[in-house]
Amino acid sequence: MDCGDHHPVCRRYQSAAELLGRRWSLAVIRVALDGPARFGQFRSSVDGLSARLLAERLRELEEVGVFEKTQVGPRTFEYRLTPKGEALARVISELETWANSWD
Amino acid sequence: MDCGDHHPVCRRYQSAAELLGRRWSLAVIRVALDGPARFGQFRSSVDGLSARLLAERLRELEEVGVFEKTQVGPRTFEYRLTPKGEALARVISELETWANSWD
């Protein structure tokens, strides 16, 4: 007895959902939509974001090609969205709309 | 020395990002967009989804008003998206587009 057609969630969607479904990913990407950011800027823009998890998310998002890292000082790096990362703006924007429409 | 304006991520966005940024949330919501689903249907539609985490996600998503649960048999429940949950279709759809456009 079934109550509808449920397609298996496709592999590509599932990978994307796993990437964005890691703690703080969606917040970190949101910050970078305002422009290239340094480690401290991510931390001061996101309440409660720990240095350890931020470093983890930045590394992962760089590995999958959402961020690129540029050295801008002896020990300073800047993170900016790649075109692949910028394409997430539409997802983020719909999520903002949703967040502002529903309590 | 700054490299751009970084607004603090607003509280409402951050709550939404935390909700969808829990493991499997985005996959579980994707399944329910096909129609009301039972526990086993979620599990068979999402590769690797454990019973424990599915139960956790369903409970949380019900608590925040994204899902509603209906009893359809002695020990069988069906989960369907509320209007608030259905409004996430636009987020999911943009994520699908992104997942299909970028490797």
Backbone of each chain as ProteinMPNN parsed JSONL, in Angstrom:
{"seq_chain_A": "MDCGDHHPVCRRYQSAAELLGRRWSLAVIRVALDGPARFGQFRSSVDGLSARLLAERLRELEEVGVFEKTQVGPRTFEYRLTPKGEALARVISELETWANSWD", "coords_chain_A": {"N_chain_A": [[0.851, -1.193, 0.0], [0.749, 2.0, -1.034], [1.367, 5.552, -0.736], [1.728, 7.416, -2.7], [3.938, 8.591, -5.31], [7.253, 8.205, -4.835], [10.182, 9.317, -5.801], [13.519, 8.131, -5.937], [15.947, 10.118, -4.323], [17.993, 12.017, -6.339], [21.434, 11.387, -7.082], [23.168, 13.597, -7.609], [21.745, 15.758, -6.539], [21.661, 14.877, -3.928], [24.378, 14.958, -3.146], [24.837, 17.72, -3.268], [23.026, 18.559, -1.344], [24.157, 17.387, 0.886], [26.549, 18.781, 1.081], [25.704, 21.464, 1.552], [24.319, 20.926, 3.758], [26.01, 20.786, 5.867], [27.073, 21.834, 9.033], [26.902, 25.317, 9.35], [27.626, 25.877, 6.711], [25.757, 27.181, 4.942], [25.579, 29.672, 6.13], [28.199, 30.637, 6.01], [28.642, 30.799, 3.24], [26.729, 32.706, 2.639], [27.874, 34.998, 3.843], [30.111, 35.414, 2.181], [28.912, 36.213, -0.146], [28.665, 38.911, 0.068], [31.114, 39.778, -0.674], [34.72, 39.183, -1.051], [36.18, 37.589, 1.771], [37.915, 37.53, 4.905], [39.223, 35.241, 7.373], [38.597, 36.24, 10.005], [36.534, 37.952, 9.387], [34.472, 36.301, 8.568], [33.998, 35.09, 11.018], [33.171, 37.249, 12.6], [30.831, 37.908, 11.397], [29.042, 35.858, 11.694], [27.146, 34.691, 14.187], [28.235, 32.761, 16.853], [29.81, 30.996, 15.462], [32.418, 28.734, 15.468], [36.044, 28.784, 15.477], [37.245, 26.392, 14.75], [35.25, 24.91, 13.359], [34.723, 26.724, 11.332], [37.157, 26.777, 9.927], [37.161, 24.155, 9.008], [34.84, 24.109, 7.338], [35.597, 26.071, 5.425], [37.784, 24.85, 4.233], [36.619, 22.525, 3.121], [34.742, 23.714, 1.359], [36.433, 25.0, -0.335], [37.771, 22.824, -1.434], [35.742, 21.613, -2.979], [35.401, 23.501, -4.856], [33.84, 25.789, -4.446], [34.739, 27.959, -3.05], [37.591, 30.12, -3.573], [40.937, 30.546, -2.467], [43.049, 33.168, -1.597], [46.285, 34.391, -0.969], [46.872, 37.19, 0.951], [48.534, 38.486, 2.623], [51.338, 38.058, 4.898], [50.41, 36.088, 6.721], [47.818, 35.983, 6.045], [44.757, 35.194, 4.553], [42.395, 35.368, 1.912], [39.059, 34.651, 1.164], [37.118, 33.929, -1.611], [34.108, 33.648, -3.547], [33.902, 31.297, -6.166], [32.857, 31.119, -9.659], [31.14, 28.884, -9.606], [30.469, 28.911, -6.898], [29.255, 31.415, -6.704], [26.981, 30.925, -8.126], [25.366, 29.798, -6.29], [23.986, 31.834, -5.172], [21.303, 32.104, -5.877], [20.028, 30.037, -4.558], [20.513, 30.752, -1.9], [19.219, 33.207, -1.846], [16.525, 32.477, -2.216], [16.218, 31.088, 0.136], [16.526, 33.12, 1.999], [14.256, 34.635, 1.402], [12.288, 32.809, 2.167], [12.901, 32.54, 4.902], [12.265, 35.061, 5.793], [9.571, 35.122, 5.377], [8.221, 33.231, 6.818], [7.485, 32.223, 10.148]], "CA_chain_A": [[0.0, 0.0, 0.0], [1.616, 3.174, -1.187], [0.565, 6.772, -0.681], [2.251, 8.407, -3.639], [5.174, 8.227, -5.995], [8.433, 8.833, -4.262], [11.373, 9.019, -6.567], [14.762, 8.196, -5.156], [16.6, 11.419, -4.432], [19.101, 11.759, -7.262], [22.788, 11.443, -6.532], [23.725, 14.956, -7.674], [21.054, 16.568, -5.539], [22.056, 14.425, -2.603], [25.712, 15.503, -2.834], [24.693, 19.156, -3.008], [22.324, 18.675, -0.065], [25.11, 17.045, 1.95], [27.506, 19.887, 1.185], [25.057, 22.609, 2.211], [23.761, 20.433, 5.006], [27.001, 20.697, 6.946], [26.839, 22.959, 9.934], [27.421, 26.652, 9.038], [27.903, 26.098, 5.282], [24.862, 28.174, 4.347], [25.888, 30.98, 6.706], [29.512, 31.041, 5.503], [28.459, 31.199, 1.838], [25.982, 33.974, 2.694], [28.826, 36.082, 4.135], [30.981, 35.658, 1.021], [28.142, 36.884, -1.204], [28.917, 40.351, 0.218], [32.454, 40.071, -1.186], [35.777, 38.35, -0.485], [36.239, 37.752, 3.22], [38.978, 36.854, 5.642], [38.781, 34.371, 8.456], [37.979, 37.007, 11.081], [35.277, 38.552, 8.922], [33.442, 35.261, 8.667], [33.653, 34.872, 12.424], [32.413, 38.349, 13.206], [29.519, 38.041, 10.751], [28.156, 34.73, 12.03], [27.055, 34.48, 15.618], [28.39, 31.406, 17.379], [30.654, 30.181, 14.584], [33.717, 28.47, 16.082], [37.196, 28.818, 14.577], [37.505, 25.045, 14.261], [34.275, 24.543, 12.325], [34.894, 27.624, 10.193], [38.313, 26.286, 9.155], [36.714, 22.922, 8.34], [33.924, 24.457, 6.235], [36.326, 26.776, 4.364], [38.612, 23.858, 3.533], [35.723, 21.706, 2.287], [34.13, 24.497, 0.28], [37.509, 25.241, -1.298], [38.012, 21.542, -2.122], [34.714, 21.328, -3.983], [35.392, 24.56, -5.875], [32.876, 26.86, -4.168], [35.598, 29.084, -2.664], [39.022, 30.078, -3.839], [41.685, 31.194, -1.387], [44.189, 33.956, -2.08], [47.11, 34.927, 0.118], [46.907, 38.657, 0.822], [49.518, 38.999, 3.58], [52.207, 36.959, 5.349], [49.619, 34.981, 7.295], [46.415, 36.361, 5.832], [44.134, 34.661, 3.34], [41.078, 35.888, 1.608], [38.232, 33.645, 0.501], [36.086, 34.501, -2.474], [33.315, 32.645, -4.256], [34.171, 31.018, -7.58], [31.569, 31.151, -10.382], [30.303, 27.81, -9.049], [29.98, 29.401, -5.605], [28.326, 32.533, -6.935], [25.724, 30.365, -8.635], [24.528, 29.449, -5.138], [23.251, 33.033, -4.748], [19.86, 31.915, -6.072], [19.561, 29.173, -3.465], [20.576, 31.571, -0.685], [18.2, 34.232, -1.938], [15.224, 31.84, -1.937], [16.18, 30.742, 1.556], [16.272, 34.384, 2.701], [12.84, 34.952, 1.222], [11.53, 31.887, 3.011], [13.173, 32.861, 6.313], [11.569, 36.302, 6.119], [8.126, 35.005, 5.171], [7.623, 32.255, 7.734], [8.097, 32.232, 11.487]], "C_chain_A": [[0.889, 1.247, 0.0], [0.748, 4.428, -1.062], [1.134, 7.834, -1.609], [3.522, 7.896, -4.287], [6.34, 8.949, -5.351], [9.661, 8.39, -5.023], [12.573, 8.992, -5.641], [15.386, 9.579, -5.368], [17.861, 11.232, -5.262], [20.436, 12.101, -6.623], [23.367, 12.867, -6.501], [23.068, 15.876, -6.644], [21.527, 16.178, -4.145], [23.442, 14.946, -2.204], [25.622, 16.977, -2.492], [24.042, 19.37, -1.643], [23.261, 18.343, 1.097], [26.102, 18.181, 2.172], [26.896, 21.065, 1.956], [24.461, 22.216, 3.555], [24.84, 20.167, 6.048], [26.888, 21.988, 7.747], [27.594, 24.211, 9.501], [27.688, 26.9, 7.557], [27.058, 27.242, 4.717], [25.115, 29.574, 4.898], [27.203, 31.517, 6.126], [29.41, 31.513, 4.048], [27.711, 32.537, 1.771], [26.926, 35.155, 2.917], [29.63, 36.432, 2.887], [30.233, 36.278, -0.157], [28.289, 38.403, -1.108], [30.292, 40.755, -0.335], [33.485, 39.173, -0.52], [35.922, 38.619, 1.014], [37.424, 37.003, 3.802], [38.382, 36.07, 6.793], [37.998, 35.145, 9.531], [36.656, 37.644, 10.675], [34.142, 37.531, 8.925], [33.004, 35.127, 10.121], [32.842, 36.011, 12.998], [31.032, 38.512, 12.562], [28.537, 36.944, 11.159], [28.243, 34.435, 13.524], [27.259, 33.018, 15.988], [29.28, 30.492, 16.561], [32.042, 29.979, 15.198], [34.827, 28.463, 15.032], [37.432, 27.43, 13.957], [36.545, 24.67, 13.127], [34.376, 25.455, 11.111], [36.041, 27.128, 9.303], [37.936, 25.04, 8.362], [35.828, 23.235, 7.128], [34.671, 25.132, 5.093], [37.156, 25.791, 3.556], [37.742, 23.004, 2.591], [35.186, 22.483, 1.091], [35.176, 24.894, -0.758], [37.755, 23.959, -2.123], [36.993, 21.255, -3.22], [34.559, 22.469, -4.988], [34.337, 25.635, -5.684], [33.63, 28.142, -3.768], [36.956, 28.972, -3.336], [39.722, 30.953, -2.819], [42.854, 31.933, -2.002], [44.976, 34.461, -0.886], [47.231, 36.437, -0.074], [47.878, 39.293, 1.807], [50.327, 37.809, 4.078], [51.419, 35.777, 5.935], [48.13, 35.226, 7.088], [45.906, 35.835, 4.494], [42.746, 35.259, 3.175], [40.328, 34.786, 0.853], [37.2, 34.338, -0.366], [35.345, 33.381, -3.188], [33.821, 32.508, -5.69], [32.843, 31.207, -8.334], [30.613, 30.055, -9.897], [29.685, 28.228, -7.71], [28.967, 30.518, -5.769], [26.965, 32.044, -7.432], [24.801, 29.922, -7.489], [23.719, 30.637, -4.63], [21.742, 32.837, -4.853], [19.255, 31.025, -4.982], [19.456, 30.002, -2.177], [19.446, 32.602, -0.687], [16.799, 33.664, -1.676], [15.1, 31.471, -0.462], [15.944, 31.997, 2.402], [14.8, 34.773, 2.604], [11.986, 34.083, 2.145], [11.673, 32.274, 4.49], [12.411, 34.124, 6.73], [10.051, 36.203, 5.996], [7.456, 34.123, 6.221], [8.299, 32.306, 9.081], [8.512, 30.842, 11.913]], "O_chain_A": [[1.665, 1.486, 0.925], [-0.466, 4.368, -1.259], [1.028, 9.027, -1.327], [4.1, 6.896, -3.861], [6.387, 10.179, -5.334], [10.116, 7.252, -4.91], [12.634, 9.746, -4.67], [15.346, 10.128, -6.469], [18.703, 10.394, -4.939], [20.544, 12.97, -5.758], [23.97, 13.287, -5.513], [23.736, 16.661, -5.972], [21.763, 17.034, -3.292], [23.653, 15.33, -1.053], [26.251, 17.438, -1.54], [24.45, 20.246, -0.88], [23.168, 18.947, 2.166], [26.45, 18.502, 3.308], [27.501, 21.589, 2.892], [24.142, 23.07, 4.382], [24.62, 19.417, 6.999], [26.642, 23.067, 7.209], [28.808, 24.162, 9.307], [27.954, 28.04, 7.177], [27.585, 28.16, 4.09], [24.887, 30.561, 4.199], [27.308, 32.697, 5.795], [30.024, 32.512, 3.673], [28.029, 33.392, 0.945], [26.798, 36.19, 2.262], [29.811, 37.608, 2.571], [30.86, 36.814, -1.071], [28.063, 39.109, -2.091], [30.591, 41.943, -0.448], [33.18, 38.483, 0.453], [35.795, 39.76, 1.458], [37.872, 35.988, 3.268], [37.209, 36.214, 7.136], [36.893, 34.759, 9.912], [35.771, 37.849, 11.505], [32.999, 37.857, 9.245], [31.813, 35.061, 10.425], [31.927, 35.787, 13.791], [30.163, 39.181, 13.121], [27.328, 37.096, 10.982], [29.271, 33.993, 14.037], [26.547, 32.141, 15.5], [29.484, 29.334, 16.926], [32.764, 30.95, 15.423], [34.588, 28.178, 13.859], [37.777, 27.32, 12.78], [36.964, 24.18, 12.078], [34.143, 25.017, 9.984], [35.908, 27.069, 8.08], [38.329, 24.88, 7.207], [36.036, 22.701, 6.039], [34.429, 24.823, 3.926], [37.223, 25.889, 2.331], [38.084, 22.792, 1.428], [35.174, 21.989, -0.036], [34.846, 25.101, -1.925], [37.924, 24.012, -3.342], [37.343, 20.715, -4.27], [33.696, 22.418, -5.865], [33.971, 26.321, -6.637], [33.215, 29.252, -4.101], [37.421, 27.872, -3.635], [39.183, 31.962, -2.364], [43.571, 31.383, -2.837], [44.394, 34.91, 0.101], [47.645, 36.904, -1.136], [48.029, 40.514, 1.824], [50.034, 36.668, 3.719], [51.734, 34.617, 5.671], [47.292, 34.743, 7.85], [46.539, 36.009, 3.453], [42.047, 35.595, 4.131], [40.899, 34.087, 0.016], [36.491, 35.233, 0.094], [35.892, 32.3, -3.405], [34.13, 33.505, -6.342], [31.81, 31.433, -7.704], [29.409, 30.286, -9.792], [28.524, 27.931, -7.431], [27.955, 30.567, -5.071], [25.935, 32.673, -7.185], [23.608, 29.7, -7.695], [22.863, 30.478, -3.76], [20.987, 33.34, -4.02], [18.123, 31.234, -4.546], [18.451, 29.956, -1.468], [18.803, 32.838, 0.336], [15.986, 34.293, -0.998], [14.015, 31.535, 0.116], [15.24, 31.94, 3.411], [14.183, 35.185, 3.586], [11.077, 34.573, 2.815], [10.689, 32.326, 5.227], [11.969, 34.244, 7.872], [9.328, 37.088, 6.454], [6.259, 34.256, 6.478], [9.522, 32.416, 9.171], [9.042, 30.665, 13.01]]}, "seq_chain_B": "MDCGDHHPVCRRYQSAAELLGRRWSLAVIRVALDGPARFGQFRSSVDGLSARLLAERLRELEEVGVFEKTQVGPRTFEYRLTPKGEALARVISELETWANSWD", "coords_chain_B": {"N_chain_B": [[42.171, 47.383, 8.134], [40.054, 46.591, 5.625], [38.244, 44.349, 3.452], [35.876, 44.74, 2.141], [32.305, 45.11, 2.552], [30.849, 43.418, 5.082], [27.978, 42.249, 6.108], [26.465, 41.407, 9.198], [25.165, 38.139, 9.445], [21.751, 37.765, 9.227], [19.502, 37.06, 11.907], [17.109, 35.596, 11.356], [17.658, 34.404, 8.891], [19.844, 32.923, 9.691], [18.713, 31.064, 11.499], [17.098, 29.603, 9.737], [19.061, 28.585, 8.064], [20.395, 26.97, 9.849], [18.472, 25.066, 10.402], [18.045, 23.802, 7.881], [20.575, 23.054, 7.55], [21.042, 20.77, 8.914], [22.003, 17.406, 9.065], [20.719, 15.563, 6.385], [18.293, 16.942, 6.257], [17.643, 18.489, 3.909], [17.387, 16.488, 2.03], [15.31, 14.909, 3.025], [13.147, 16.697, 2.988], [13.009, 17.095, 0.253], [12.066, 14.573, -0.61], [9.458, 14.582, 0.439], [8.27, 16.493, -1.126], [7.315, 15.132, -3.286], [4.982, 14.148, -2.372], [2.864, 13.069, 0.42], [4.594, 11.062, 2.8], [5.655, 7.957, 4.231], [7.554, 6.626, 6.989], [9.204, 4.458, 6.03], [9.246, 5.026, 3.344], [10.685, 7.389, 3.141], [13.131, 6.372, 3.924], [13.682, 4.519, 1.888], [13.973, 6.171, -0.257], [16.17, 7.763, 0.113], [19.476, 7.336, -0.07], [21.497, 5.772, 2.293], [20.445, 6.951, 4.538], [19.924, 6.84, 7.95], [17.767, 5.133, 10.31], [17.666, 6.283, 12.838], [18.608, 8.969, 12.524], [16.749, 9.832, 10.66], [14.36, 9.748, 12.143], [14.947, 11.712, 14.019], [15.245, 14.038, 12.386], [12.639, 14.172, 11.272], [11.119, 14.646, 13.542], [12.135, 17.143, 14.428], [11.531, 18.734, 12.166], [8.823, 18.592, 12.188], [8.303, 19.853, 14.607], [9.038, 22.52, 14.054], [7.127, 23.178, 12.276], [7.267, 22.477, 9.572], [6.664, 19.969, 8.661], [3.654, 17.975, 8.891], [2.204, 15.442, 10.887], [0.314, 12.55, 10.388], [-1.76, 10.022, 11.66], [-2.116, 6.952, 10.113], [-2.562, 4.332, 10.379], [-2.534, 1.552, 12.737], [0.118, 1.586, 13.747], [1.265, 3.323, 12.03], [2.445, 6.212, 10.485], [2.027, 9.183, 8.579], [3.828, 11.617, 6.845], [3.457, 14.918, 5.89], [4.11, 17.88, 3.957], [3.572, 21.06, 5.37], [1.956, 24.243, 4.542], [4.044, 26.067, 5.08], [6.214, 24.337, 4.834], [5.918, 23.544, 2.179], [6.547, 25.882, 0.93], [9.24, 25.798, 0.838], [9.862, 24.616, -1.504], [10.867, 26.243, -3.536], [13.455, 26.838, -2.738], [14.591, 24.284, -2.751], [14.269, 23.656, -5.429], [15.955, 25.515, -6.7], [18.327, 24.574, -5.685], [18.443, 22.071, -6.854], [18.702, 22.802, -9.536], [21.217, 24.025, -9.409], [22.782, 21.822, -8.587], [22.599, 20.239, -10.824], [23.898, 21.743, -12.704], [26.543, 22.193, -12.07], [29.609, 20.541, -11.559]], "CA_chain_B": [[42.104, 47.179, 6.684], [38.912, 45.726, 5.326], [38.192, 44.084, 2.016], [34.485, 44.723, 1.69], [31.293, 45.234, 3.587], [30.243, 42.144, 5.44], [26.908, 42.428, 7.062], [26.202, 40.231, 10.03], [24.11, 37.297, 8.894], [20.601, 38.073, 10.083], [19.038, 35.992, 12.801], [16.104, 34.746, 10.729], [18.365, 33.577, 7.909], [20.69, 31.957, 10.392], [17.877, 29.955, 12.001], [16.698, 28.777, 8.597], [20.275, 27.907, 7.609], [20.688, 25.9, 10.807], [17.467, 24.015, 10.225], [18.332, 23.046, 6.656], [21.963, 22.607, 7.631], [21.197, 19.541, 9.701], [22.223, 16.302, 8.14], [19.588, 14.929, 5.714], [17.082, 17.781, 6.17], [17.321, 18.868, 2.531], [16.982, 15.28, 1.3], [14.017, 14.486, 3.556], [12.145, 17.634, 2.46], [12.899, 16.786, -1.179], [11.203, 13.394, -0.763], [8.066, 14.937, 0.751], [7.711, 17.303, -2.213], [6.608, 14.206, -4.178], [3.711, 13.781, -1.741], [2.992, 12.557, 1.791], [5.433, 9.866, 2.837], [5.807, 7.241, 5.496], [8.93, 6.43, 7.424], [9.938, 3.563, 5.131], [9.405, 5.662, 2.03], [11.839, 8.289, 3.247], [14.361, 5.585, 3.968], [14.018, 3.889, 0.61], [14.266, 7.193, -1.265], [17.438, 8.459, 0.388], [20.575, 6.401, 0.127], [22.377, 5.97, 3.442], [19.725, 7.603, 5.641], [19.683, 5.906, 9.051], [16.467, 5.269, 10.982], [17.811, 7.178, 13.976], [18.661, 10.354, 12.075], [15.473, 10.173, 10.021], [13.392, 10.035, 13.203], [15.348, 13.007, 14.585], [14.903, 15.102, 11.429], [11.184, 14.286, 11.153], [10.617, 15.266, 14.772], [12.494, 18.569, 14.384], [10.822, 19.429, 11.089], [7.436, 18.696, 12.65], [8.288, 20.87, 15.678], [9.107, 23.887, 13.512], [5.978, 23.424, 11.403], [7.533, 22.189, 8.161], [5.901, 18.743, 8.413], [2.636, 17.55, 9.845], [2.168, 13.986, 10.985], [-1.039, 12.017, 10.509], [-1.772, 8.576, 11.894], [-2.883, 6.319, 9.038], [-2.755, 2.926, 10.725], [-2.269, 1.347, 14.169], [1.468, 2.057, 14.091], [1.785, 3.938, 10.811], [2.249, 7.658, 10.376], [2.366, 9.76, 7.298], [4.335, 12.987, 7.0], [3.24, 15.757, 4.712], [4.568, 19.255, 4.126], [2.598, 22.118, 5.65], [2.225, 25.361, 3.617], [5.401, 26.559, 5.369], [7.149, 23.373, 4.247], [5.804, 23.594, 0.715], [7.216, 27.102, 0.465], [10.659, 25.483, 0.626], [10.029, 24.048, -2.848], [11.681, 27.143, -4.368], [14.848, 26.647, -2.322], [14.985, 22.954, -3.232], [14.332, 23.69, -6.878], [17.203, 26.208, -7.057], [19.445, 23.689, -5.343], [18.48, 21.04, -7.904], [19.282, 23.436, -10.723], [22.653, 24.185, -9.157], [23.409, 20.492, -8.555], [22.65, 19.708, -12.184], [24.677, 22.615, -13.573], [27.943, 22.257, -11.673], [30.145, 19.261, -11.064]], "C_chain_B": [[41.014, 46.152, 6.365], [38.916, 45.396, 3.834], [36.752, 43.986, 1.528], [33.544, 44.864, 2.865], [30.708, 43.875, 3.876], [29.216, 42.361, 6.518], [26.819, 41.198, 7.949], [25.061, 39.442, 9.397], [22.895, 37.414, 9.798], [20.068, 36.812, 10.752], [18.043, 35.021, 12.124], [16.753, 33.828, 9.687], [19.177, 32.508, 8.626], [19.894, 30.79, 10.972], [17.484, 29.026, 10.866], [17.891, 27.961, 8.105], [20.635, 26.76, 8.562], [19.729, 24.734, 10.643], [17.788, 23.147, 8.999], [19.755, 22.504, 6.658], [22.133, 21.458, 8.615], [21.183, 18.382, 8.732], [20.908, 15.68, 7.68], [18.338, 15.794, 5.6], [16.68, 18.039, 4.716], [16.886, 17.663, 1.701], [15.577, 14.849, 1.726], [12.895, 15.396, 3.024], [11.93, 17.38, 0.965], [11.957, 15.608, -1.427], [9.739, 13.79, -0.588], [7.439, 15.859, -0.292], [6.988, 16.43, -3.236], [5.245, 13.797, -3.619], [3.949, 13.243, -0.344], [3.774, 11.251, 1.8], [5.459, 9.263, 4.229], [7.284, 7.03, 5.769], [9.749, 5.612, 6.42], [10.165, 4.172, 3.754], [10.541, 6.674, 2.037], [13.128, 7.468, 3.162], [14.7, 4.975, 2.62], [14.34, 4.918, -0.476], [15.617, 7.874, -1.07], [18.502, 7.445, 0.774], [21.382, 6.739, 1.386], [21.715, 6.62, 4.65], [19.402, 6.595, 6.748], [18.335, 6.177, 9.708], [16.56, 6.284, 12.117], [17.793, 8.644, 13.533], [17.383, 10.775, 11.365], [14.437, 10.55, 11.076], [13.673, 11.411, 13.822], [14.921, 14.161, 13.673], [13.392, 15.294, 11.34], [10.602, 14.98, 12.372], [10.901, 16.767, 14.77], [11.665, 19.328, 13.356], [9.331, 19.533, 11.412], [7.335, 19.804, 13.706], [8.29, 22.301, 15.135], [8.014, 24.153, 12.486], [6.24, 23.248, 9.916], [6.768, 20.916, 7.738], [4.701, 18.669, 9.341], [2.485, 16.042, 9.743], [0.723, 13.545, 11.147], [-0.951, 10.516, 10.749], [-2.662, 7.925, 10.837], [-3.103, 4.832, 9.282], [-2.353, 2.759, 12.182], [-0.872, 1.843, 14.58], [2.104, 2.782, 12.904], [1.435, 5.419, 10.756], [2.69, 8.137, 9.006], [2.803, 11.2, 7.554], [4.058, 13.759, 5.731], [3.727, 17.172, 5.004], [3.386, 20.158, 4.448], [2.796, 23.203, 4.579], [3.622, 25.96, 3.842], [6.453, 25.636, 4.746], [7.116, 23.415, 2.727], [6.495, 24.822, 0.137], [8.723, 26.882, 0.274], [10.925, 24.898, -0.757], [10.941, 24.915, -3.716], [13.165, 27.028, -4.026], [15.385, 25.339, -2.914], [15.175, 22.97, -4.748], [15.602, 24.42, -7.36], [18.417, 25.333, -6.749], [19.585, 22.564, -6.373], [19.109, 21.596, -9.18], [20.795, 23.563, -10.575], [23.368, 22.824, -9.234], [23.556, 19.923, -9.964], [23.521, 20.542, -13.121], [26.172, 22.578, -13.284], [28.41, 20.906, -11.169], [30.829, 19.432, -9.717]], "O_chain_B": [[41.072, 45.001, 6.795], [39.538, 46.107, 3.046], [36.454, 43.23, 0.603], [33.945, 44.749, 4.023], [30.128, 43.247, 2.99], [29.537, 42.621, 7.678], [27.068, 40.079, 7.499], [24.107, 40.021, 8.878], [22.993, 37.188, 11.004], [20.169, 35.695, 10.243], [18.125, 33.805, 12.296], [16.444, 32.639, 9.609], [19.197, 31.345, 8.223], [20.355, 29.65, 10.938], [17.53, 27.804, 11.012], [17.748, 26.785, 7.769], [21.119, 25.713, 8.132], [20.119, 23.57, 10.733], [17.798, 21.919, 9.079], [20.1, 21.617, 5.877], [23.237, 21.203, 9.095], [20.464, 18.375, 7.733], [20.075, 15.311, 8.507], [17.4, 15.409, 4.901], [15.527, 17.836, 4.336], [16.098, 17.808, 0.767], [14.756, 14.471, 0.89], [11.824, 14.914, 2.656], [10.802, 17.445, 0.475], [11.143, 15.644, -2.351], [8.882, 13.382, -1.372], [6.217, 15.996, -0.342], [6.138, 16.925, -3.976], [4.447, 13.17, -4.317], [5.089, 12.988, 0.044], [3.622, 10.428, 0.898], [5.309, 9.946, 5.243], [8.138, 7.227, 4.905], [10.838, 6.016, 6.014], [11.153, 3.871, 3.084], [11.272, 6.803, 1.055], [14.069, 7.81, 2.446], [15.87, 4.916, 2.242], [14.919, 4.569, -1.504], [16.143, 8.492, -1.996], [18.421, 6.79, 1.814], [21.888, 7.852, 1.526], [22.363, 6.817, 5.678], [18.693, 5.616, 6.515], [17.826, 7.297, 9.673], [15.63, 7.061, 12.331], [17.06, 9.46, 14.091], [16.973, 11.933, 11.451], [13.723, 11.542, 10.93], [12.75, 12.174, 14.109], [14.317, 15.134, 14.126], [12.906, 16.425, 11.331], [9.697, 15.806, 12.251], [10.019, 17.57, 15.073], [11.161, 20.418, 13.628], [8.658, 20.459, 10.959], [6.392, 20.595, 13.695], [7.63, 23.183, 15.685], [7.971, 25.229, 11.889], [5.52, 23.806, 9.088], [6.293, 20.811, 6.608], [4.718, 19.226, 10.439], [2.618, 15.451, 8.672], [-0.011, 14.107, 11.959], [-0.156, 9.824, 10.112], [-3.824, 8.299, 10.684], [-3.753, 4.155, 8.487], [-1.883, 3.71, 12.806], [-0.711, 2.448, 15.64], [3.328, 2.845, 12.787], [0.287, 5.817, 10.955], [3.587, 7.579, 8.374], [2.218, 11.905, 8.376], [4.383, 13.311, 4.631], [3.751, 17.606, 6.156], [2.316, 20.022, 3.854], [3.724, 23.093, 3.778], [4.301, 26.318, 2.879], [7.454, 26.1, 4.2], [8.153, 23.331, 2.07], [6.969, 24.805, -0.999], [9.396, 27.685, -0.373], [12.079, 24.706, -1.14], [11.698, 24.395, -4.535], [14.024, 27.11, -4.905], [16.471, 25.293, -3.491], [16.114, 22.376, -5.277], [16.242, 23.985, -8.317], [19.411, 25.357, -7.474], [20.694, 22.157, -6.719], [19.937, 20.945, -9.817], [21.552, 23.248, -11.493], [24.418, 22.697, -9.864], [24.517, 19.212, -10.259], [23.848, 20.093, -14.22], [26.981, 22.898, -14.156], [27.695, 20.216, -10.443], [31.335, 18.462, -9.154]]}, "name": "protein", "num_of_chains": 2, "seq": "MDCGDHHPVCRRYQSAAELLGRRWSLAVIRVALDGPARFGQFRSSVDGLSARLLAERLRELEEVGVFEKTQVGPRTFEYRLTPKGEALARVISELETWANSWDMDCGDHHPVCRRYQSAAELLGRRWSLAVIRVALDGPARFGQFRSSVDGLSARLLAERLRELEEVGVFEKTQVGPRTFEYRLTPKGEALARVISELETWANSWD"}
